Each structure stands twice: as structure tokens, then as C-alpha cells.
Amino acid sequence: MDVIDGTVNFGSSSLIDSVLKHPAALKVFALQCDLFSLGEVFVKDKDGKLIDNDPFLSFINNPNPYEEKSDFLWNYMFNNMLGNAYTYVDSKIISDKNKAYNLDSWKVVIPDELKKFSDKLILSSSTEKALNNKSIRYIFDDGTSTRLEWGKIIHIPDLRVGGRFKGASRIDALKKIIANSEASLDAENININYSGKFLVASENTIEKPPLSTKEKKDIEKKMLGGKAVHAVNKMLEIRRFVEDMASLELDKKYLNAYYLIGKMYGIPRDVLEAYESSTFENQEKARGAHVSYALQPRGNALMNGFERMFGYQSEGKDIFISWDHLPFMQVFEEQRANIKKTTLDSLDKMLSMGFSKEEANSYLGTNF
């Protein structure tokens, strides 16, 4: 990646490289993906009751021979943050032989025959079926490729703009921030390297001519030597390459990039700061908000995709993902319990005052 006259050029390096090699961006991605991977998946019937032995649960726990559920969810979120999550499902029938993989989004090539329908209105089922029967090309690291049917792919973009088959990514708006942060880290490395080094010069006047080559080499030898005091035959001026590292505030620039990238992906600052400054209660509430506003919508999108893929919607089944089992979500459980208690107390008081149940329900917005 190069920065020339304020213009960011990622050159031949891919988007994935810019994330993996950038500490602030990678930390944000890892934080988001780590938490998302802790989600638990459930299936409910049309009456809202949990189905403990639904075949989808076994499928998602081991979607392929090389991943468990947590790995699968982690990779889904990572690709989604890059711009596009493409989840390939080999069959629309759930069985032990069926497999699902999250494709590396940067290896997916959308053919022109699909691209031309990117902004078209698809009004007939026959056109939809024809598009689903078309294939994308998936390129492996060794240069070989395979074709995969579009109808077997669940596509969840980061931003649903830019095309039906390939959405946009928030990271595109962060390129300059990433570039500037990398430049600050490079500058810090350079300044650290030079922080223990010095410039030595003579006064360089008519009466005191500049140092000769022999004198320069003699001074360099003495400066690199182990003695604390050296005698010289001329007045010299000695300066550090880096006089004040603190004034550069390079670490602050890195942290600013970290917070900006995290904020772009909807991660509260209290979560980004971890245990450094926030109170424990604020952290727990922030993590709960992070789940509700950043993770839950992405999880719902993937589970809805599986519902459509396996025909669960027509059966009235609901596949959903939840983080309620995590300790920090108990804060919200307690709040919900307190709200229910307050509502029941209010209902009891209204009934004792002579209000009808219908009037009380209307006032409280309940359905007892």
C-alpha cells in the first residue's frame, strides 16, 4: 500500500491483505468475529416451541469436515465485514452428506451473464430460476477454479448497494484511515530506530573548517565505542535524530484509527476499550447493545437464508441465532424481568381500582 500526495493506492495487494496486516483493523475484525462465533443456533416450530432434535442443528454443528459451528460463524462474519459473505450449500436437502462452506469472497468471480441482472427487476419465477441455475467461478490459491450454482449460494452483503450479486463494504470508506494509521506505525518504527542515534557536526566557519573524512570516521568510531567520555580536537555540535518522541503522538493516531474502524462496524466504544477505562456495568451493557445492533441483524440474515434454502419457511419453522446464554446478556434479562414485574404490578393495581381487563391491557399495551 502506498500513500502519495494524500492519495491511497492499495496496489496489487488485496483487501484481505490490508486487513490482516493492519493491527487496528485486524483487532476490530477479530473482536467482532470472536463474539459472533459464540452464538447458539435454535429451531422453533410454527407454535414457537423449540425443536431439540431438528436435523438442521446437527448440520450447523458440523457444516463440513474441517469446521465446527463456531469456525463457520467466524468465517461468515469475517467475509461479511469485507463486503460479501457467500455461503455455499451443496444440497437443499439436509443430510449427513450435505456440506456447507463460507467461500473466500475475494476468490468469487461473478460472470457477465449474472452481472447484467444486477439492477434488474426480477418479476417472474422463471427468470429467478434461470438466474439460480447460472454459475459463478471460484478460484483456488493454485490458480485452478470450479463453477458453483448461484442457487446454492446464500449471499449476505455488508451493504446492499452496488449490485445484487456483489455488495459494497464499509471498509472502502476506511482506506485512508488504514493508510494513515499504517504510515504512523511506520513512522514510529523509523523514529525508534533513530532515537538512540546522533548527528555530529563541526561549527563549519572560516576559522574552523569542516571535518575531514578522517576526522568523521574517528568521531563515528568514538560515538559507537564503549567509553563514556571522548576527547576531540574541535568544538562539535551533537543532536539527536529524534528529540521528542512523545510530541509525535503516534500511538494516539493508531488508537484513533482503531476506534474509527470499530465505530464504522457498529461496535460501541466501551466494547473496543475492553477493560482499560469503562466500568464493568457499562461494558456489559455495551456488549449487549453490540449484539442487538451489530451481530443480531447479520445472524438473522444468515439464518433466514438457511430457512429459504431448506424450505423451512413453508413449514413454518424458524431458525434463529442467540447470544442470550452469554454472561453479559444477563443484564438485559434482569431489565426485562423488572419491566415484567412492574407491568404485572400495574395491572394488579388497575384491576383492584375497578378497571376491566380490556381497559388495563389497552392502557399498558399488554395482552393478558
ROTOR-879919 format. One record per atom (N, C-alpha, C): x, y, z. Coordinates in steps of 0.05 Angstrom, whole numbers, padded with zeros to 5 digits, always signed. Each point is the difference from the previous one (the first is absolute). Layout:
<recs>
XYZ
...
</recs>
This chain:
<recs>
+00017-00024+00000
-00017+00024+00000
+00017+00025+00000
-00006+00019-00017
+00015+00024-00002
-00017+00024+00006
+00012+00021+00011
-00014+00025+00005
+00016+00022-00015
-00011+00011-00021
+00014+00020-00015
-00018+00025-00003
+00010+00022+00011
-00016+00025-00002
-00028-00003+00012
-00002-00016+00021
-00026-00003+00013
-00018-00020-00014
+00009-00012-00022
-00017-00019-00014
+00008-00028+00008
-00020-00017+00007
+00005-00027+00008
-00001-00019-00024
+00021-00016-00002
+00002-00019-00021
+00007-00027+00012
-00019-00019+00000
+00005-00026+00012
+00016-00018-00019
+00005+00010-00024
+00017-00015-00019
-00011-00027-00006
+00019-00020-00002
-00008-00027-00006
-00009-00015+00024
+00005+00010+00024
-00009-00014+00024
-00030+00000+00002
-00011-00022+00009
-00030-00002+00001
-00011+00012+00025
-00026+00002+00001
-00014+00011+00023
+00006-00016+00025
+00001-00027-00003
+00005-00017+00022
+00028+00005+00012
+00020+00006-00017
+00027+00005+00010
+00000+00026+00016
-00015+00020-00009
+00000+00026+00014
-00012-00003+00028
-00018-00019+00004
-00011-00005+00026
+00018-00017+00018
+00010-00022-00012
+00017-00018+00016
+00027+00013+00008
+00009+00019-00015
+00026+00013+00006
-00002+00026+00015
-00025+00008+00007
-00004+00025+00014
-00010-00006+00028
+00015+00006+00021
-00007-00008+00027
-00028+00010+00010
-00006+00026-00006
-00025+00011+00010
-00024-00013-00014
+00002-00003-00027
-00022-00013-00015
-00003-00029+00008
+00022-00014+00003
-00002-00029+00007
-00011-00003+00028
+00007+00018+00018
-00011-00003+00027
-00030+00004+00000
-00010+00019-00015
-00029+00005-00002
-00014-00025-00013
+00011-00010-00021
-00011-00023-00014
-00001-00024+00019
+00023-00005+00014
+00001-00023+00019
-00020+00003+00022
-00002+00024+00011
-00019+00004+00022
-00029-00006-00009
-00007+00010-00023
-00027-00004-00011
-00005-00030-00006
+00019-00012-00013
-00003-00028-00008
+00000-00019+00024
+00018+00006+00020
+00001-00017+00023
-00026-00001+00015
-00013+00023+00003
-00025+00001+00015
-00022-00012-00017
-00001+00004-00026
-00020-00011-00017
+00001-00031+00001
+00024-00011+00001
+00004-00029+00000
-00011-00014+00025
-00006+00016+00021
-00010-00011+00025
-00031-00004-00001
-00012+00007-00022
-00029-00002-00002
-00010-00029+00001
-00023-00005+00011
-00013-00026+00001
-00023+00000-00019
-00004-00022-00015
-00021-00002-00021
-00022-00017+00010
-00025+00008-00005
-00024-00015+00009
-00020-00001-00023
-00019-00019+00002
-00021-00002-00019
-00027-00002+00015
-00020+00016-00008
-00026-00001+00012
-00021-00009-00021
-00021-00014+00010
-00021-00008-00018
-00019+00023-00003
-00022-00004-00015
-00019+00021-00007
-00014+00011+00025
+00000-00015+00022
-00012+00009+00025
+00020+00013+00019
+00024+00003-00010
+00021+00014+00016
+00014-00018+00020
-00003-00026-00002
+00013-00018+00019
+00026-00010-00012
+00020-00002+00017
+00027-00009-00009
-00001-00029-00009
+00014-00006-00022
+00003-00027-00011
+00028-00009+00006
+00004-00016+00021
+00027-00007+00008
+00014-00019-00019
-00015-00016-00014
+00012-00020-00018
-00003+00006-00029
-00003+00026-00007
-00003+00007-00028
+00026-00006-00015
-00001-00012-00024
+00025-00007-00014
+00018+00024-00007
-00011+00024-00001
+00017+00023-00007
+00020+00004+00022
-00006-00006+00025
+00018+00005+00022
+00025-00017-00002
-00004-00025-00009
+00024-00018-00004
+00016+00010-00024
-00015+00010-00020
+00014+00010-00024
+00017+00025+00006
-00011+00019+00015
+00015+00025+00005
+00023-00005+00020
-00003-00020+00017
+00022-00006+00019
+00025-00011-00014
-00004-00014-00022
+00022-00010-00017
-00006+00004-00029
+00002+00025-00009
-00009+00006-00028
+00018-00012-00021
+00025-00006+00006
+00018-00013-00018
+00022-00015+00016
+00016-00017-00013
+00019-00016+00015
+00022+00016+00015
+00003+00026-00007
+00022+00015+00011
-00008+00022+00019
-00025+00004+00004
-00010+00022+00017
-00021-00010+00019
+00000+00012+00024
-00023-00002+00018
-00017+00025-00003
-00022+00001+00015
-00018+00023-00002
+00014+00026+00005
+00016+00002+00021
+00014+00025+00007
+00018+00009-00022
+00015-00018-00012
+00018+00007-00022
-00016+00011-00024
-00022-00014-00005
-00018+00007-00023
-00011+00028+00004
-00010+00006+00024
-00011+00026+00006
+00022+00022-00001
+00024-00007+00010
+00022+00020-00001
+00007+00007-00028
+00002-00019-00018
+00007+00005-00028
-00022+00016-00015
-00025-00007+00007
-00022+00015-00012
+00002+00030+00007
+00004+00006+00025
+00001+00028+00008
+00024+00014-00012
+00023-00013-00001
+00024+00012-00011
-00005+00008-00029
-00011-00018-00016
-00005+00006-00028
-00021+00021-00003
-00020+00000+00017
-00021+00020-00001
+00012+00028+00005
+00018+00002+00019
+00012+00026+00006
+00018+00010-00023
+00011-00019-00015
+00016+00007-00024
-00018+00010-00022
-00026-00006+00001
-00018+00010-00021
-00021-00020-00008
+00007-00026-00002
-00019-00020-00010
+00006-00027+00013
-00021-00011+00012
+00001-00028+00010
-00014-00018-00020
+00014-00019-00012
-00012-00019-00018
+00001-00028+00013
-00023-00010+00009
-00001-00026+00013
-00010-00020-00020
+00017-00019-00007
-00008-00021-00019
-00011-00024+00014
-00024-00009-00008
-00013-00024+00011
-00003-00020-00023
+00012-00023+00004
+00001-00019-00023
-00027-00012-00008
-00018-00002+00019
-00026-00012-00006
-00022+00015+00016
-00024+00000-00011
-00023+00012+00014
-00014-00019+00018
+00011-00024+00003
-00010-00020+00018
+00020-00005+00023
-00010+00003+00025
+00018-00004+00022
+00005-00030+00005
+00026-00006+00000
+00008-00028+00005
+00029+00000+00009
+00010-00023+00009
+00027-00003+00009
+00020+00006-00023
-00009-00004-00025
+00018+00003-00023
+00001+00029-00009
-00019+00016+00008
-00001+00028-00008
+00023+00016+00013
+00010+00019-00015
+00023+00017+00010
-00006+00029-00006
+00011+00017+00018
-00002+00029-00004
+00027+00013+00005
+00007+00019-00016
+00026+00014+00003
-00005+00030-00004
+00015+00016+00015
+00001+00029-00005
+00023+00004-00020
-00008+00010-00023
+00020+00005-00021
+00017+00024+00007
+00025+00000-00007
+00017+00024+00002
-00010+00020-00020
-00011+00022+00010
-00014+00019-00018
+00018+00011-00022
+00026+00002+00005
+00018+00012-00020
+00007-00020-00022
-00009-00025+00003
+00005-00020-00021
-00025-00005-00017
-00021+00014+00006
-00025-00004-00016
-00001+00019-00024
-00005-00011-00023
-00002+00015-00025
-00028-00002-00011
-00014+00023-00001
-00027+00000-00010
+00001+00004-00031
-00012-00019-00015
+00002+00002-00029
-00018+00022-00011
+00006+00009-00024
-00015+00022-00013
-00030-00007-00003
-00006-00026-00005
-00028-00008-00004
-00016+00004+00026
+00013+00001+00023
-00014+00007+00025
+00001+00029+00005
+00023+00013-00005
+00004+00028+00005
-00021+00017-00014
-00008-00007-00024
-00019+00016-00014
-00028+00001+00013
-00004-00018+00019
-00026+00000+00015
+00003+00013+00027
+00023+00013+00005
+00006+00011+00027
-00021+00020+00009
-00010+00017-00018
-00020+00020+00008
-00027-00004-00013
-00004-00023-00012
-00025-00005-00014
-00022-00008+00020
-00025+00006-00007
-00023-00009+00016
-00007-00028-00009
+00002-00020+00018
-00007-00028-00006
-00029-00004+00008
-00017-00002-00019
-00029-00001+00006
-00012-00028-00006
+00014-00017-00013
-00011-00027-00006
+00017-00021+00013
-00014-00022+00009
+00014-00022+00013
+00018-00014-00020
-00007+00000-00026
+00016-00013-00020
+00028+00014-00003
+00000+00026+00001
+00025+00015-00001
+00017-00005+00024
-00013+00000+00024
+00014-00006+00025
+00013-00027-00001
-00015-00020-00010
+00010-00027-00002
+00024-00002-00020
-00003+00015-00022
+00022+00000-00020
+00026+00012+00012
-00003+00021+00016
+00023+00013+00012
+00013-00019+00021
-00017-00014+00015
+00010-00019+00020
+00015-00023-00013
-00007-00007-00024
+00014-00022-00014
+00027+00009-00012
+00005+00026-00001
+00026+00009-00011
+00021-00004+00022
+00025+00001-00009
+00022-00006+00018
+00020+00022+00003
+00012+00002+00024
+00022+00019+00004
+00026-00017-00002
+00023+00014-00003
+00025-00014+00000
+00015+00005+00026
+00010-00021+00012
+00015+00002+00025
+00028-00009-00005
+00019+00019+00005
+00028-00005-00006
+00016-00008+00025
+00014-00022-00002
+00017-00010+00022
+00027+00013+00000
+00015-00004+00021
+00027+00012+00003
+00019-00009-00021
-00003-00024-00010
+00019-00010-00020
-00007+00008-00029
-00021+00017-00002
-00008+00010-00027
-00022-00016-00013
-00006-00024+00010
-00022-00016-00011
-00026+00012+00010
-00022-00008-00013
-00026+00011+00008
-00022-00021-00003
-00023+00006+00011
-00023-00017-00003
-00024+00018-00004
-00022-00011-00010
-00025+00015-00004
-00020-00009+00021
-00014+00019+00012
-00020-00006+00020
-00026+00014-00007
-00022-00015+00003
-00026+00011-00007
-00008+00023+00019
-00010+00022-00012
-00008+00023+00016
-00023-00008+00019
-00017-00017-00009
-00023-00009+00017
+00008-00015+00025
+00025-00009+00001
+00009-00014+00024
+00016+00018+00019
+00000+00026-00006
+00016+00019+00016
-00019+00019+00015
+00005+00003+00025
-00013+00020+00017
+00018+00025+00000
-00009+00021-00012
+00017+00024-00002
-00010+00022+00019
+00017+00007+00019
-00006+00021+00019
+00021+00022-00002
-00006+00023-00013
+00020+00021-00003
+00001+00017+00026
+00022+00014+00003
+00003+00019+00022
-00020+00023-00004
+00001+00012-00024
-00019+00021-00008
-00014-00008-00025
-00026+00002+00000
-00016-00009-00024
-00001+00022-00021
+00023+00010-00007
+00001+00019-00022
+00023-00009-00018
-00001+00008-00025
+00021-00007-00018
-00005-00024-00018
-00022-00014+00005
-00006-00023-00017
-00012-00023+00015
-00017-00015-00014
-00014-00022+00013
+00019-00023+00008
+00020-00004-00016
+00018-00023+00004
+00026+00007+00014
+00005+00026+00003
+00024+00008+00014
-00004+00027+00013
-00003+00001+00026
-00006+00025+00014
+00025+00016+00006
-00004+00022+00014
+00023+00018+00007
+00008-00007+00029
+00023+00011+00007
+00011-00004+00027
+00006+00026+00013
-00004+00001+00026
+00007+00023+00016
+00030+00006+00000
+00015-00021-00005
+00029+00003+00002
+00010+00017-00023
-00016+00003-00022
+00008+00018-00021
+00003+00029+00009
-00017+00007+00020
+00001+00027+00010
+00022+00004+00021
+00013-00022+00007
+00021+00001+00020
+00028-00002-00011
+00003-00001-00027
+00026-00004-00012
+00020+00021+00009
-00008+00026+00000
+00019+00021+00007
+00007-00002+00030
-00020-00007+00016
+00006-00003+00029
+00020-00022+00005
-00004-00023-00014
+00019-00022+00002
+00028+00009-00010
+00000+00014-00023
+00026+00009-00011
+00014+00019+00019
-00015+00019+00011
+00012+00019+00019
+00010-00014+00025
-00015-00019+00010
+00008-00015+00024
+00025-00016-00006
+00002-00013-00023
+00024-00015-00007
+00024+00019-00002
-00005+00024-00012
+00022+00019-00003
+00010+00009+00028
-00019+00003+00019
+00009+00008+00027
+00016-00022+00014
-00008-00025-00005
+00015-00023+00011
+00028-00002-00012
+00001+00005-00027
+00026+00000-00013
+00018+00022+00011
-00013+00024+00004
+00015+00023+00010
+00011-00006+00028
-00017-00014+00016
+00009-00007+00027
+00024-00019+00000
-00001-00019-00018
+00022-00019-00003
+00026+00015-00008
-00003+00018-00019
+00023+00015-00010
+00012+00017+00023
-00018+00014+00014
+00010+00017+00022
+00012-00015+00023
-00011-00024+00006
+00012-00017+00020
+00028-00008-00008
+00003-00007-00025
+00026-00009-00010
+00021+00023+00002
-00009+00024-00004
+00018+00023+00001
+00002+00014+00027
-00017-00009+00019
-00002+00014+00026
+00026-00001+00015
+00017-00021-00004
+00025-00002+00014
+00024+00009-00016
-00005+00013-00023
+00021+00009-00017
+00003+00030+00000
+00023+00010-00008
+00006+00028+00002
+00012+00011-00026
-00004+00026-00004
+00014+00015-00021
+00023+00015+00013
+00024-00002-00012
+00024+00015+00011
+00011+00017-00023
+00003+00026+00006
+00011+00019-00020
+00018+00020+00013
+00019+00010-00017
+00018+00021+00010
-00015+00027-00004
+00012+00021+00011
-00013+00027-00003
+00002+00010-00029
+00019-00010-00015
+00002+00005-00029
+00001+00030-00006
+00019+00014+00011
+00005+00028-00007
+00026+00003-00015
+00007+00025-00008
+00026+00004-00014
+00023-00007+00018
-00003+00008+00026
+00022-00006+00019
+00000-00029+00007
-00023-00014-00002
-00002-00028+00008
-00012-00015-00023
+00017-00010-00018
-00010-00014-00024
-00015-00025+00006
-00015-00011-00019
-00016-00024+00004
+00018-00024+00006
-00012-00020+00011
+00015-00025+00007
+00010-00014-00024
+00024-00010+00002
+00011-00016-00021
-00012-00029+00001
+00004-00015-00021
-00009-00027-00001
+00012-00017+00023
+00025+00004+00005
+00014-00014+00022
-00012+00007+00027
-00006+00026+00004
-00012+00009+00025
-00028-00011+00004
-00016-00001-00022
-00027-00011+00002
+00001-00029+00008
+00017-00016-00012
+00002-00028+00007
+00009-00004+00029
+00018+00017+00009
+00010-00001+00027
-00023+00005+00020
-00016+00020-00006
-00023+00007+00017
-00021-00022+00001
-00006-00012-00024
-00019-00022-00001
+00010-00023+00016
+00026-00006-00001
+00011-00022+00015
-00002+00005+00030
+00005+00024+00009
-00002+00007+00028
-00029+00000+00010
-00019+00010-00017
-00029+00000+00008
-00011-00028+00004
+00010-00019-00016
-00009-00027+00001
+00016-00017+00020
+00020+00012+00012
+00016-00014+00019
-00013-00002+00028
+00014-00013+00018
-00011-00004+00027
+00007+00020+00021
+00017+00019-00007
+00009+00020+00020
-00022+00021+00005
-00001+00009+00025
-00020+00021+00007
+00009+00028-00008
+00027+00004-00001
+00011+00027-00006
+00021-00003-00022
-00002+00017-00020
+00020+00000-00022
+00011+00028-00004
+00026+00002-00005
+00013+00025-00005
+00001+00005-00030
-00007+00025-00008
+00001+00008-00028
+00016+00025-00003
+00010+00006-00024
+00017+00023-00003
-00015+00024-00012
-00026-00003-00004
-00016+00022-00011
-00026+00002+00016
-00012+00025+00000
-00026+00003+00012
-00021-00012-00018
-00017-00017+00011
-00020-00015-00016
-00028+00005+00011
-00019-00001-00018
-00029+00002+00008
-00012-00028-00003
-00013-00009+00021
-00012-00027+00000
-00030+00002+00004
-00015-00012-00018
-00030+00000+00001
-00011-00028-00004
-00023-00005+00013
-00014-00025-00004
-00015+00001-00026
-00003-00022-00014
-00018-00002-00023
-00028+00006+00009
-00009-00012+00022
-00027+00004+00011
+00002+00013+00027
-00008+00025+00002
+00003+00015+00025
-00022-00007+00020
-00025-00003-00010
-00023-00004+00018
-00020-00019-00013
+00002-00026+00008
-00018-00020-00011
-00029+00006+00008
-00004+00009+00024
-00027+00004+00010
-00016+00020-00016
+00014+00021-00011
-00014+00021-00015
-00012-00011-00026
+00010-00023-00010
-00011-00011-00025
-00027-00013+00004
-00007-00009+00025
-00026-00012+00006
-00008-00022-00020
+00019-00017-00006
-00005-00021-00020
-00019-00021+00010
+00002-00008+00026
-00018-00020+00011
-00029+00011+00000
-00003+00026+00005
-00026+00012+00000
-00013-00002-00027
+00016+00004-00021
-00011-00002-00027
-00009-00029-00006
+00015-00019+00010
-00008-00028-00004
-00026-00006+00015
-00003+00009+00024
-00024-00004+00016
-00024+00013-00014
+00004+00024-00010
-00022+00014-00014
-00009-00017-00024
+00018-00012-00015
-00007-00017-00022
-00016-00024+00010
+00009-00012+00022
-00014-00023+00012
-00029+00007+00007
-00004+00023+00013
-00027+00008+00008
-00017+00007-00025
+00011+00013-00019
-00015+00008-00024
-00009-00025-00016
+00018-00020-00003
-00007-00024-00014
-00021-00015+00015
+00003-00002+00026
-00020-00014+00017
-00027+00013-00001
+00000+00027+00001
-00025+00015-00002
-00014-00004-00026
+00015-00002-00022
-00011-00004-00026
-00016-00026-00001
+00009-00020+00015
-00014-00026+00000
-00019-00003+00023
-00007+00022+00013
-00021+00000+00020
+00008-00011+00027
+00026-00001+00006
+00010-00010+00026
+00002+00023+00020
-00014-00001+00022
+00002+00022+00020
+00028+00005+00010
+00006+00024+00007
+00027+00007+00009
+00007-00015+00026
-00020-00004+00017
+00005-00015+00025
+00009-00028-00005
-00009-00012-00022
+00008-00027-00007
+00029+00001-00011
+00005+00020-00017
+00027+00003-00011
+00021+00005+00021
-00007+00015+00021
+00019+00006+00021
+00005-00023+00019
-00018-00020-00001
+00003-00024+00017
+00001+00009+00029
+00021-00009+00014
+00002+00006+00029
+00018+00023+00006
+00006+00017-00019
+00019+00021+00004
-00011+00025+00014
-00026+00007-00006
-00010+00024+00013
-00029-00002+00009
-00016-00015-00014
-00029-00001+00007
-00005-00015+00026
-00022+00006+00012
-00008-00016+00024
-00011-00026-00010
-00001-00020+00018
-00009-00027-00008
-00028+00001-00009
-00018+00015+00013
-00028+00001-00007
-00003+00012-00028
+00015+00021-00006
-00002+00012-00026
+00010-00019-00022
+00021-00015+00006
+00010-00019-00019
-00021-00021-00006
-00014-00010+00020
-00020-00021-00004
-00023+00011-00017
-00009+00024+00006
-00022+00012-00015
+00009+00005-00029
+00025+00009-00003
+00010+00005-00027
+00002-00026-00016
+00009-00021+00012
+00001-00026-00014
-00028-00009-00008
-00020+00004+00017
-00027-00007-00006
-00010+00017-00024
+00006+00026+00000
-00008+00017-00023
+00014-00009-00025
+00025-00008+00003
+00016-00010-00023
-00014-00024-00013
-00009-00018+00017
-00014-00024-00010
-00026+00008-00014
-00016+00017+00013
-00026+00007-00011
+00001+00015-00026
+00019+00019-00002
+00000+00018-00023
+00020-00007-00022
+00021-00016+00006
+00020-00006-00020
+00000-00030-00007
-00002-00018+00020
+00002-00028-00006
-00026-00013-00007
-00022+00007+00014
-00025-00013-00004
-00011+00003-00029
+00001+00024-00011
-00009+00002-00028
+00015-00018-00020
+00027-00002+00004
+00016-00017-00018
-00007-00029+00005
-00004-00007+00025
-00008-00028+00006
-00027-00007-00011
-00019+00019+00003
-00027-00005-00011
+00001-00004-00031
+00016+00016-00013
+00002-00002-00029
+00010-00028-00009
+00020-00010+00014
+00010-00027-00007
-00020-00022+00006
-00013+00002+00023
-00020-00021+00008
-00024+00001-00019
-00008+00024-00008
-00022+00002-00019
+00007-00012-00027
+00026+00003-00007
+00010-00012-00025
-00002-00031+00001
+00007-00011+00023
-00003-00029+00004
-00029-00009-00001
-00018+00016+00011
-00028-00006+00000
-00010-00002-00029
+00008+00019-00017
-00008-00001-00028
+00012-00023-00014
+00026-00005+00005
+00014-00022-00013
-00012-00027+00005
-00009-00005+00025
-00010-00026+00008
-00030-00002+00001
-00014+00022-00008
-00029-00001-00001
-00013+00002+00028
+00014+00010+00019
-00012+00001+00027
-00022+00021+00002
+00001+00021-00016
-00020+00020+00001
-00028-00011-00007
+00000-00017-00020
-00026-00012-00009
-00010-00020+00022
+00017-00010+00017
-00008-00018+00021
-00007+00016+00026
+00005+00026-00001
-00006+00016+00024
+00022-00002+00021
+00023-00011-00007
+00022-00002+00019
+00017+00026+00001
+00011+00005+00022
+00016+00024+00004
+00028-00007+00010
+00021+00005-00017
+00027-00004+00009
+00011+00027+00011
+00010+00000+00024
+00010+00026+00011
+00025-00005+00016
+00016+00022+00002
+00025-00001+00015
-00003+00019+00023
+00012-00007+00023
-00002+00016+00024
+00026+00000+00016
+00004+00022+00014
+00023+00003+00018
-00009+00004+00029
-00026-00007+00005
-00011+00004+00027
+00013-00017+00021
+00014-00021-00008
+00013-00018+00020
+00026+00012+00011
+00010+00021-00013
+00025+00012+00009
-00004+00017+00025
+00019+00001+00018
-00004+00014+00026
-00009+00029-00002
+00012+00015-00019
-00006+00028-00001
-00029+00005-00009
-00013-00019-00013
-00028+00003-00008
-00019-00002+00024
+00010-00009+00023
-00018-00002+00023
-00008+00027+00010
+00015+00021-00006
-00007+00027+00007
-00027+00007-00012
-00004-00008-00025
-00025+00006-00014
-00022-00018+00009
+00007-00025+00007
-00020-00018+00011
-00012+00011+00026
+00018+00011+00017
-00009+00012+00025
-00018+00024-00005
+00007+00016-00020
-00016+00024-00007
-00027-00009-00010
-00001-00021-00017
-00026-00010-00010
-00017-00011+00023
+00013-00014+00019
-00015-00011+00022
-00012+00023+00017
+00016+00021+00005
-00010+00023+00015
-00024+00014-00014
+00002+00002-00026
-00022+00012-00015
-00025-00016+00002
+00003-00027-00002
-00023-00018+00002
-00013+00003+00028
+00017+00001+00021
-00010+00002+00027
-00015+00026+00003
+00011+00022-00010
-00013+00026+00002
-00027+00000-00015
-00001-00013-00023
-00024-00002-00016
-00022-00016+00015
+00008-00022+00012
-00019-00017+00015
-00010+00015+00024
+00017+00015+00014
-00008+00016+00023
-00020+00021-00009
+00005+00013-00022
-00018+00021-00011
-00027-00012-00007
+00001-00024-00013
-00025-00013-00007
-00016-00007+00024
+00013-00010+00021
-00014-00008+00025
-00013+00024+00013
+00014+00023+00000
-00011+00024+00012
-00024+00011-00016
+00002-00001-00026
-00022+00010-00017
-00025-00018+00004
+00004-00026+00002
-00023-00018+00004
-00013+00005+00027
+00017+00005+00020
-00010+00005+00027
-00015+00026+00002
+00006+00019-00018
-00013+00026-00001
-00026-00001-00016
-00006-00023-00011
-00025-00002-00015
+00001+00000-00030
+00024+00003-00011
+00004-00001-00029
-00005-00028-00010
-00012-00003-00024
-00004-00026-00012
+00027-00010-00011
+00002-00026-00005
+00025-00011-00010
+00006+00012-00028
-00021+00004-00016
+00003+00012-00027
+00011+00028+00002
-00010+00016+00019
+00009+00027+00004
+00029+00001+00009
+00007-00018+00019
+00027-00002+00010
+00020-00008-00022
-00008-00020-00016
+00017-00008-00022
+00004+00022-00020
-00021+00015-00006
+00002+00022-00019
+00019+00022+00010
-00002+00005+00026
+00017+00021+00012
+00029-00008+00001
+00005-00025+00008
+00027-00010+00004
+00013-00011-00025
-00016-00004-00021
+00011-00011-00025
+00006-00029+00003
-00016-00014+00016
+00005-00029+00005
-00023-00016-00012
+00002-00026+00003
-00021-00018-00011
-00006-00023+00019
-00006+00008+00025
-00006-00021+00020
-00029-00009-00003
</recs>
